[in-house]
Amino acid sequence: MERSIQEVARLAGTTSRTLRHYDDIGLLPPSRIAANGYRHYDEQALVRLQRILLLRDLGLGLPQVKEVIDRESSESSALQTHLAWLRQEEDRLARQIASVESTIKALEEGKTLMAETMFDGFDHAQYREEVEERWGEAAYAEGDRWWRGMSDSERADWQRRVADLSGDWAAAAERGVDPASEEGQRLAHRHVEWLRSVPGTPANTQGCDLKGYVTGLGEMYVADPRFGANYATSEGGTAGAEFVRDALRIYADTHL
């Protein structure tokens, strides 16, 4: 059974333009091109697209995605690897949820926070390869030293600061705040100052193109669901991440 490029784009949550680009770079050729030039995709092509999207979710660039897919000839074996990673993510998220729920309950009931369980599931090293690929081994090493050097209470304060910022972003987006407004720009300022406070990140590095870095992060928040989920509104989707992106872009254009 074949599906048209428009139907595949709709089912996969992507665009026809993206699928045509994947064809142009040899990543996802259509199974058939009709006489009228329309692309069509069979089940094998859909499986390949699923693998592409999974690898993109891991943060791999298109050249790396193509290399991985071309190297693994067995679709079933490759998907088993993806499935194992997804189950690990599912377990990590479940532990994070339980950890945060426990913290909320302790705060609401005035109980002592249990530092031993507060950070269950918060594995700061999980993105090590991605950080090193984007910003270098030194960047990861510096950030890792900073994280490990903090006390339990310092880590708790940092996590709370991050959670407060994400929550304030989502709440503002929920209320339809204008990204260019005073409130939107205050949030953008807090966000940039937070980025600057983390050792090892480009924002904390002398001579960094801070404007380019901040605007690029904003785009990534929208493109990468792992990060966009931090700013999601009750309606879901990317509206919250888009609000953050727009406010950061305006701030960067004005102040950086």
Secondary structure, DSSP 4 states (H G I P E B T S, - for coil): --EEHHHHHHHHTS-HHHHHHHHHTTSS--SEE-TTS-EEE-HHHHHHHHHHHHHHHTT--HHHHHHHHHH---HHHHHHHHHHHHHHHHHHHHHHHHHHHHHHHHHHHTPPP-HHHHTTT--TTTTHHHHHHHH-HHHHHHHHHHHHTS-HHHHHHHHHHHHHHHHHHHHHHHTT--TTSHHHHHHHHHHHHHHHTSTTSGGGSTT--HHHHHHHHHHHHHH-HHHHGGG--TT-TTHHHHHHHHHHHHHHHHH-
